[in-house]
């Protein structure tokens, strides 16, 4: 699957911002929306794959030494070459280094790098990044602690909803499932802005039930879409 672009035009940004304003018109809750291309570069996972490939090459060489040493002799035109321990060690190190470098270079191609990351790791790091953004931009920044973040990481194809303590104490995480489903359905169809707007609409409806807007309510967090 191709990566979903995080680039929105002005109309898309306005669509999301307007949906936040409409949703907040009926609730004391404050909705923050963030879109990012990726939540992590997974450099440690890429390193682990490079090391694993190098170790695998050494393992294969150790299991079938006669085959590979004979192959090298034939390729180099040597006749009954007597391999010394030092030559074998140099060969093994060279093979491991070449495999490590080759795998590292291959993973510079982002689609491959991300394909090699376990889904559980992507999920955990997307959630961690969402929580980090929430702590910086929304947590305890509203009078009633009613901030909530809708976060989308396009390369991981994952979304997260993180709520401040007043909301989390009344609304379980499962309740946000409908908002997530509505968002992802639109995004899979290539409608990024519409997906975020759909999630905002459903989150706003839930917040309106539990945190109706007061007459003197003040908009405490920006309505605009944040693109990271």
C-alpha positions as CSV (number, residue, x, y, z in Angstrom):
1,X,0.0,0.0,0.0
2,X,1.2,3.5,-0.8
3,X,1.8,5.9,2.0
4,X,-1.0,8.4,2.5
5,X,0.3,12.0,2.0
6,X,0.1,14.3,5.0
7,X,0.0,17.3,2.7
8,X,-3.4,19.1,2.8
9,X,-4.4,22.1,0.8
10,X,-6.0,25.2,2.4
11,X,-9.5,23.8,1.8
12,X,-8.6,20.6,3.7
13,X,-7.2,22.5,6.6
14,X,-10.3,24.7,6.7
15,X,-12.5,21.7,6.6
16,X,-10.8,20.2,9.7
17,X,-10.7,23.5,11.6
18,X,-14.3,24.3,10.9
19,X,-15.3,20.8,12.1
20,X,-13.5,21.4,15.4
21,X,-15.2,24.8,15.8
22,X,-18.6,23.2,15.2
23,X,-18.0,20.3,17.5
24,X,-16.8,22.6,20.3
25,X,-19.9,24.8,19.9
26,X,-21.9,22.1,21.8
27,X,-19.3,21.1,24.4
28,X,-16.9,22.4,27.1
29,X,-14.4,19.9,25.7
30,X,-11.4,21.2,23.7
31,X,-10.4,19.2,20.6
32,X,-6.9,19.2,19.2
33,X,-6.0,17.6,15.8
34,X,-2.6,16.6,14.7
35,X,-1.4,14.9,11.5
36,X,2.2,13.7,11.0
37,X,3.9,11.6,8.3
38,X,5.5,9.2,10.8
39,X,5.8,8.7,14.6
40,X,9.3,7.3,14.6
41,X,12.2,6.6,12.2
42,X,12.7,3.1,13.8
43,X,16.5,3.5,13.5
44,X,17.0,0.8,16.2
45,X,14.8,-1.7,14.3
46,X,16.7,-1.0,11.1
47,X,20.0,-1.6,13.0
48,X,18.6,-4.8,14.5
49,X,17.8,-6.1,11.0
50,X,21.2,-5.2,9.7
51,X,22.9,-7.0,12.5
52,X,20.6,-10.0,12.1
53,X,21.4,-10.3,8.4
54,X,25.1,-10.1,9.1
55,X,24.8,-12.8,11.8
56,X,22.8,-15.0,9.5
57,X,25.4,-14.7,6.8
58,X,28.1,-15.8,9.3
59,X,25.9,-18.7,10.4
60,X,25.4,-19.9,6.9
61,X,29.1,-19.6,6.2
62,X,29.9,-21.7,9.3
63,X,27.4,-24.4,8.4
64,X,28.6,-24.8,4.8
65,X,32.3,-23.7,4.8
66,X,33.5,-26.1,2.2
67,X,30.8,-25.0,-0.3
68,X,31.5,-21.2,0.1
69,X,35.3,-21.5,0.3
70,X,35.3,-23.8,-2.8
71,X,33.0,-21.3,-4.6
72,X,35.4,-18.5,-3.9
73,X,38.3,-20.6,-5.1
74,X,36.5,-21.3,-8.4
75,X,35.6,-17.6,-8.8
76,X,39.1,-16.5,-8.2
77,X,40.7,-19.2,-10.3
78,X,42.6,-20.7,-7.3
79,X,43.5,-24.4,-7.3
80,X,43.2,-26.3,-4.1
81,X,43.9,-23.2,-2.0
82,X,44.7,-24.1,1.6
83,X,42.7,-21.5,3.6
84,X,44.5,-20.4,6.8
85,X,42.6,-19.5,9.9
86,X,43.5,-15.8,9.4
87,X,42.1,-15.9,5.8
88,X,38.9,-17.5,7.0
89,X,38.5,-14.9,9.7
90,X,39.1,-12.1,7.3
91,X,36.6,-13.6,4.9
92,X,34.0,-14.0,7.6
93,X,34.4,-10.4,8.8
94,X,34.2,-9.1,5.2
95,X,31.0,-11.1,4.5
96,X,29.4,-9.8,7.8
97,X,30.4,-6.2,7.0
98,X,29.1,-6.3,3.5
99,X,25.8,-7.8,4.6
100,X,25.5,-5.3,7.3
101,X,26.2,-2.4,5.0
102,X,24.0,-3.8,2.2
103,X,21.0,-4.2,4.6
104,X,21.5,-0.7,6.0
105,X,21.5,0.8,2.5
106,X,18.4,-1.1,1.5
107,X,16.6,0.2,4.5
108,X,17.2,3.8,3.4
109,X,14.2,3.1,1.2
110,X,11.4,4.0,3.6
111,X,8.7,1.6,2.4
112,X,11.1,-1.4,3.1
113,X,12.2,0.0,6.4
114,X,8.6,0.4,7.6
115,X,7.5,-2.9,6.2
116,X,10.2,-4.6,8.4
117,X,8.9,-3.0,11.6
118,X,6.6,-5.3,13.6
119,X,3.0,-4.0,13.8
120,X,3.1,-4.1,17.6
121,X,6.1,-1.8,17.6
122,X,4.4,0.7,15.2
123,X,1.3,0.7,17.5
124,X,3.3,1.3,20.6
125,X,5.4,4.1,19.2
126,X,2.5,5.8,17.5
127,X,0.7,5.7,20.9
128,X,3.7,7.0,22.7
129,X,4.2,9.9,20.2
130,X,0.5,10.8,20.5
131,X,0.8,10.9,24.3
132,X,3.9,13.0,24.1
133,X,2.1,15.6,21.8
134,X,-0.9,15.5,24.2
135,X,1.2,16.2,27.2
136,X,2.9,19.1,25.5
137,X,-0.2,20.6,23.7
138,X,-3.3,19.7,25.6
139,X,-2.9,18.0,29.0
140,X,-4.0,20.2,31.9
141,X,-4.2,23.3,29.6
142,X,-8.0,23.6,29.9
143,X,-9.9,24.9,33.0
144,X,-11.8,21.6,33.5
145,X,-9.1,19.3,32.1
146,X,-11.3,18.5,29.1
147,X,-8.8,18.5,26.3
148,X,-8.7,15.7,23.8
149,X,-6.2,14.9,21.0
150,X,-7.0,13.2,17.7
151,X,-3.7,12.1,16.3
152,X,-3.0,10.5,12.9
153,X,0.3,9.1,11.8
154,X,0.0,8.3,8.1
155,X,3.0,6.1,7.4
156,X,2.1,3.8,10.2
157,X,-1.6,4.0,9.1
158,X,-2.6,4.4,12.7
159,X,-4.7,6.9,14.7
160,X,-4.9,7.6,18.4
161,X,-7.3,9.5,20.6
162,X,-5.9,10.7,23.9
163,X,-8.1,12.5,26.5
164,X,-7.4,14.6,29.6
165,X,-8.3,13.1,33.0
166,X,-11.8,14.6,33.3
167,X,-12.8,13.0,30.0
168,X,-11.0,9.7,30.6
169,X,-12.7,9.4,34.0
170,X,-16.2,9.4,32.3
171,X,-15.6,8.0,28.9
172,X,-13.9,4.7,28.3
173,X,-11.4,4.2,25.4
174,X,-13.8,1.8,23.7
175,X,-16.3,4.7,23.2
176,X,-13.9,6.3,20.7
177,X,-14.0,3.3,18.4
178,X,-16.7,4.7,16.2
179,X,-14.8,7.9,15.7
180,X,-11.7,5.9,14.8
181,X,-13.6,3.8,12.4
182,X,-15.2,6.8,10.7
183,X,-11.8,8.4,10.3
184,X,-10.0,5.4,8.9
185,X,-12.8,4.6,6.4
186,X,-12.4,8.0,4.8
187,X,-8.7,7.9,4.9
188,X,-8.5,4.5,3.2
189,X,-10.6,6.1,0.4
190,X,-7.9,8.8,0.1
191,X,-9.9,11.5,1.9
192,X,-7.5,12.7,4.6
193,X,-9.2,15.9,5.6
194,X,-12.7,14.3,5.5
195,X,-11.5,11.5,7.7
196,X,-10.2,13.9,10.4
197,X,-13.4,15.9,10.2
198,X,-15.5,12.7,10.6
199,X,-13.6,11.8,13.7
200,X,-13.9,15.3,15.1
201,X,-17.7,15.2,14.6
202,X,-18.1,11.9,16.5
203,X,-15.8,12.9,19.3
204,X,-17.7,16.2,19.6
205,X,-21.0,14.3,19.9
206,X,-19.6,12.2,22.7
207,X,-18.2,15.2,24.5
208,X,-21.5,17.1,24.2
209,X,-23.2,14.3,26.1
210,X,-20.8,14.3,29.0
211,X,-19.5,17.9,29.0
212,X,-22.2,20.3,27.6
213,X,-21.0,23.8,26.8
214,X,-21.6,26.5,29.4
215,X,-22.7,30.0,28.4
216,X,-19.5,31.5,29.5
217,X,-17.3,28.8,28.0
218,X,-14.0,30.2,26.5
219,X,-12.1,28.5,23.6
220,X,-8.8,27.6,25.3
221,X,-7.0,25.6,22.6
222,X,-6.6,26.4,18.9
223,X,-9.1,24.9,16.5
224,X,-6.6,24.7,13.6
225,X,-5.2,21.5,12.3
226,X,-1.6,21.0,13.4
227,X,0.7,19.4,10.8
228,X,4.0,18.0,12.2
